Amino acid sequence: MEVGFIGLGHMGSGMAADLIRAGHQVIVWNRTASKAEALRKQGAAVATTIAAACGRDAVVTMLANDEAVEAVVFGTGGILASLPKGKLHVSSSTISPALADRLAKAHADAGQRFVSAPVFGRPDVAAAGKLFVIAAGPAEDIRDAAPLFDAIGQRTFEISQTPSLANLIKLSGNFLIASVFETLGEAMALVGKAGVDRHRYLEILTSTLFGAPVYKTYGGLVADRKFDPAGFAAPLGHKDIRLLLAAADRLDVPMPVGGLLHDRFLALSAAGGAHLDWSAVGALPARDAGTYAFPAAKSGEGVQ
């Protein structure tokens, strides 16, 4: 397929490289043009405008937040104005269900097609083409996008013809991951202050009660306290919790743990941890127990 790819952060760069390796003709665009250079060397064409990345079979967006997606889609010379009729926009960004509903309607009104396809997996998983894709939209559009999903992921879950439900599932999954940071961090702080080695404790947990990848992967980060450089920056995790709570408010669903996590991300930022991986929330309990202090940010560090 001829594919435009917009958004070359930690996740997007790996996904675009997957598409190139799978034999797709890829043209990339990123606000910071220098981030496209590595992909150009791998065979991608580099667009100088958003519009130049849209004259293809499909355009994929992988952007940081609602504001970035709105600017790329609805802005002057954006996707909505540039994508030919009948062509497909695949949004893999973690955005609000409300924005996904707006995108679906806007594309339909313009005679274009839209699929929400957020993914589960960290940047190393994206680079290996082993993401899990949560796809929602018209069945025919998902089928047409399948070659792209096969290139970036190990499995695609087709869950609804309503695109925004994929985004709701993604937010709910990130909520559960963040809940693991907090609960595992509290448990580690408890046994650690009593003298138990946290790595040994994690080995016990993952060998008995909690063998899921989320405990092994993120538990390792919490035990190692390896939060820098960030694979997924803490402010992005905080953003996802805010979007989750907004969706819960729309649906009249109380989520008290979500409120707690919102405050924990605020606490992480206040402690100087905005430049860290979102799993650093799992170190807050040890800090609260007086057994850990966050290292100071290096000059110039922050969310890009």
Legacy VTK file of the C-alpha trace (Angstrom):
# vtk DataFile Version 3.0
C-alpha trace
ASCII
DATASET POLYDATA
POINTS 304 float
0.000 0.000 0.000
0.965 3.641 -0.420
0.820 5.037 3.104
1.359 8.438 4.647
2.562 8.407 8.252
2.267 11.460 10.493
3.889 11.590 13.927
7.408 10.257 14.478
7.766 10.084 18.231
9.016 7.021 20.102
6.067 4.912 18.934
5.459 6.385 15.503
9.038 5.982 14.328
8.985 2.268 15.092
5.600 1.786 13.448
6.631 3.621 10.285
9.775 1.490 10.089
7.626 -1.639 10.395
5.571 -0.521 7.400
8.724 0.083 5.339
10.097 -3.374 6.200
6.773 -4.931 5.210
7.158 -3.474 1.710
4.695 -0.596 1.897
5.515 2.670 0.144
5.708 5.104 3.032
5.864 8.890 3.043
6.367 10.475 6.456
5.723 13.898 7.953
6.662 15.224 11.359
6.518 18.690 12.866
10.220 18.356 13.735
11.554 17.383 10.321
14.869 16.007 11.594
13.046 13.041 13.140
12.307 11.763 9.617
15.948 11.402 8.642
16.449 7.865 9.980
13.329 6.684 8.149
14.463 8.369 4.936
17.612 6.245 5.110
15.396 3.160 5.462
13.484 3.991 2.288
10.710 6.378 3.304
9.920 9.484 1.323
9.759 12.661 3.410
6.857 15.070 2.957
7.332 18.774 3.585
3.623 19.322 4.277
0.779 17.346 5.807
-1.056 17.518 2.488
1.845 15.809 0.707
1.478 12.826 3.032
-2.235 12.435 2.262
-2.417 11.604 -1.445
-2.113 7.877 -0.772
-4.231 4.817 -0.042
-4.205 5.664 3.657
-2.683 8.032 6.168
-1.772 6.898 9.673
-1.481 9.330 12.579
0.398 8.616 15.819
0.365 11.842 17.804
0.687 12.808 21.450
-2.734 14.180 22.360
-6.084 15.565 21.244
-4.628 19.000 20.493
-1.977 17.598 18.151
-4.516 15.451 16.314
-6.950 18.347 15.964
-4.218 20.560 14.498
-3.095 17.919 11.988
-6.607 16.933 10.915
-8.614 20.158 11.065
-5.895 22.758 10.508
-5.259 24.602 7.261
-3.832 22.121 4.753
-4.572 19.306 7.188
-5.777 15.765 6.625
-9.448 16.641 6.339
-8.757 19.159 3.587
-6.141 17.036 1.814
-7.139 13.363 1.953
-8.856 12.299 -1.292
-12.434 11.068 -1.126
-12.701 7.381 -0.353
-9.250 7.245 1.225
-8.615 6.129 4.771
-7.382 7.843 7.922
-6.156 5.388 10.578
-5.726 7.069 13.946
-3.439 5.169 16.322
-3.130 8.071 18.742
-4.422 7.732 22.290
-7.164 10.352 22.165
-10.499 11.020 23.801
-13.567 9.093 22.617
-15.215 12.477 22.082
-12.559 13.489 19.557
-12.778 10.091 17.853
-16.535 10.638 17.412
-15.840 14.067 15.938
-13.224 12.657 13.556
-15.528 9.879 12.376
-18.286 12.352 11.564
-15.987 14.870 9.887
-14.398 12.246 7.649
-17.771 10.769 6.741
-19.089 14.230 5.842
-16.027 14.735 3.617
-16.506 11.387 1.861
-13.416 9.950 3.539
-13.045 6.867 5.746
-11.887 6.623 9.348
-10.715 3.839 11.644
-9.537 4.172 15.233
-6.654 1.789 15.880
-4.818 2.587 19.125
-2.184 0.096 20.188
-0.838 -1.577 23.307
2.933 -1.905 23.618
6.021 0.141 24.415
8.449 1.632 21.843
10.637 -1.480 21.710
7.546 -3.550 20.941
6.550 -1.084 18.218
10.021 -1.312 16.661
9.720 -5.114 16.605
6.279 -5.050 14.919
4.698 -6.810 17.897
2.045 -4.338 19.012
-1.535 -5.278 19.820
-3.970 -3.280 17.690
-7.461 -2.351 18.899
-9.419 -1.546 15.734
-12.884 -0.044 15.452
-14.762 1.309 12.463
-16.690 -0.020 9.461
-15.740 -3.645 8.819
-14.717 -2.966 5.203
-12.389 -0.170 6.294
-10.754 -2.371 8.918
-10.236 -5.078 6.284
-8.587 -2.539 3.980
-6.292 -1.447 6.803
-5.400 -5.033 7.769
-2.079 -5.081 5.839
-0.967 -2.093 7.909
-2.036 -3.715 11.170
-0.257 -6.933 10.203
2.960 -4.966 9.688
2.932 -3.210 13.061
1.303 -5.808 15.275
1.163 -9.421 16.337
-2.625 -9.403 16.703
-5.539 -7.145 15.792
-8.715 -7.053 17.872
-11.684 -5.844 15.814
-14.154 -4.686 18.444
-16.845 -2.414 16.997
-18.053 -0.376 14.042
-17.987 2.682 16.348
-14.423 4.028 16.227
-14.488 5.759 19.615
-14.945 2.468 21.454
-11.395 1.503 20.517
-10.190 4.681 22.196
-12.243 3.940 25.299
-10.682 0.477 25.504
-7.205 1.947 25.112
-7.790 4.444 27.920
-9.212 1.738 30.168
-6.148 -0.408 29.527
-3.782 2.427 30.384
-5.789 3.034 33.557
-5.202 -0.578 34.576
-1.481 -0.325 33.820
-1.191 2.824 35.931
-3.092 1.038 38.709
-0.400 -1.639 38.662
2.283 1.029 39.140
0.567 2.335 42.238
-0.368 -0.958 43.879
2.928 -2.665 43.077
4.808 0.398 44.261
2.920 0.388 47.551
3.600 -3.308 48.097
7.286 -2.904 47.233
7.587 0.059 49.578
6.086 -1.997 52.400
8.280 -5.077 52.063
11.318 -3.032 51.048
11.229 -0.932 54.211
11.167 -4.192 56.169
14.349 -5.275 54.409
13.104 -7.461 51.534
14.986 -7.031 48.256
12.519 -5.598 45.737
13.938 -7.614 42.822
13.541 -10.834 44.766
10.036 -9.759 45.744
9.137 -9.120 42.103
10.502 -12.542 41.147
8.218 -14.144 43.718
5.167 -12.215 42.501
5.721 -12.890 38.804
6.485 -16.566 39.432
3.357 -17.160 41.509
0.453 -14.718 41.607
1.083 -12.208 38.821
2.716 -13.703 35.725
1.181 -11.243 33.253
3.556 -9.257 31.002
2.498 -5.966 32.594
3.919 -7.086 35.938
7.106 -8.457 34.404
7.800 -5.479 32.131
6.664 -2.589 34.269
7.459 -4.334 37.528
11.042 -4.553 36.331
11.124 -0.798 35.706
9.732 -0.088 39.173
12.138 -2.523 40.838
15.122 -1.180 38.869
13.908 2.403 39.270
14.860 2.803 35.659
12.629 5.669 34.624
14.975 7.704 32.438
14.935 7.906 29.470
11.166 7.684 29.293
9.579 5.202 26.926
6.209 6.813 27.648
6.553 10.139 29.424
4.700 10.721 32.684
2.704 13.737 31.380
1.276 11.516 28.632
0.148 8.985 31.234
-1.427 11.805 33.220
-3.177 12.977 30.047
-4.641 9.495 29.547
-6.028 9.442 33.081
-7.655 12.836 32.507
-9.234 11.540 29.284
-10.415 8.434 31.118
-12.085 10.500 33.832
-13.742 12.742 31.241
-15.156 9.673 29.473
-16.324 8.250 32.802
-18.050 11.550 33.568
-19.886 11.419 30.233
-21.059 7.877 30.988
-21.909 8.494 34.676
-19.380 5.885 35.825
-17.622 6.630 39.137
-13.915 5.743 38.998
-12.425 6.560 42.401
-9.117 4.819 41.632
-8.869 6.946 38.505
-9.135 10.037 40.693
-6.367 8.722 42.924
-4.114 8.121 39.903
-4.788 11.644 38.650
-3.445 12.972 41.944
-0.484 10.574 41.889
0.604 11.863 38.491
0.293 15.391 39.871
2.474 14.329 42.799
5.058 12.883 40.423
5.202 16.157 38.506
5.494 18.146 41.732
8.386 15.888 42.785
10.283 16.847 39.636
9.417 13.691 37.719
7.760 15.145 34.614
10.716 14.021 32.475
10.483 10.415 33.682
8.673 7.349 32.373
5.085 7.076 33.590
6.016 3.962 35.562
7.809 6.335 37.983
4.418 6.627 39.699
5.404 3.264 41.175
8.283 4.936 43.059
6.038 7.466 44.819
5.137 5.059 47.659
8.838 4.515 48.436
9.357 8.274 48.390
6.404 8.684 50.739
7.923 6.035 53.000
11.190 7.937 53.128
13.249 5.319 51.298
13.649 6.942 47.864
14.220 10.377 46.341
13.751 11.192 42.681
16.946 12.280 40.903
16.968 15.846 39.650
16.224 16.386 35.979
19.194 17.117 33.780
19.354 20.560 32.238
17.011 20.846 29.284
15.071 17.669 30.013
11.315 17.607 29.655
8.501 16.437 27.429
9.173 17.000 23.747
LINES 1 305
304 0 1 2 3 4 5 6 7 8 9 10 11 12 13 14 15 16 17 18 19 20 21 22 23 24 25 26 27 28 29 30 31 32 33 34 35 36 37 38 39 40 41 42 43 44 45 46 47 48 49 50 51 52 53 54 55 56 57 58 59 60 61 62 63 64 65 66 67 68 69 70 71 72 73 74 75 76 77 78 79 80 81 82 83 84 85 86 87 88 89 90 91 92 93 94 95 96 97 98 99 100 101 102 103 104 105 106 107 108 109 110 111 112 113 114 115 116 117 118 119 120 121 122 123 124 125 126 127 128 129 130 131 132 133 134 135 136 137 138 139 140 141 142 143 144 145 146 147 148 149 150 151 152 153 154 155 156 157 158 159 160 161 162 163 164 165 166 167 168 169 170 171 172 173 174 175 176 177 178 179 180 181 182 183 184 185 186 187 188 189 190 191 192 193 194 195 196 197 198 199 200 201 202 203 204 205 206 207 208 209 210 211 212 213 214 215 216 217 218 219 220 221 222 223 224 225 226 227 228 229 230 231 232 233 234 235 236 237 238 239 240 241 242 243 244 245 246 247 248 249 250 251 252 253 254 255 256 257 258 259 260 261 262 263 264 265 266 267 268 269 270 271 272 273 274 275 276 277 278 279 280 281 282 283 284 285 286 287 288 289 290 291 292 293 294 295 296 297 298 299 300 301 302 303
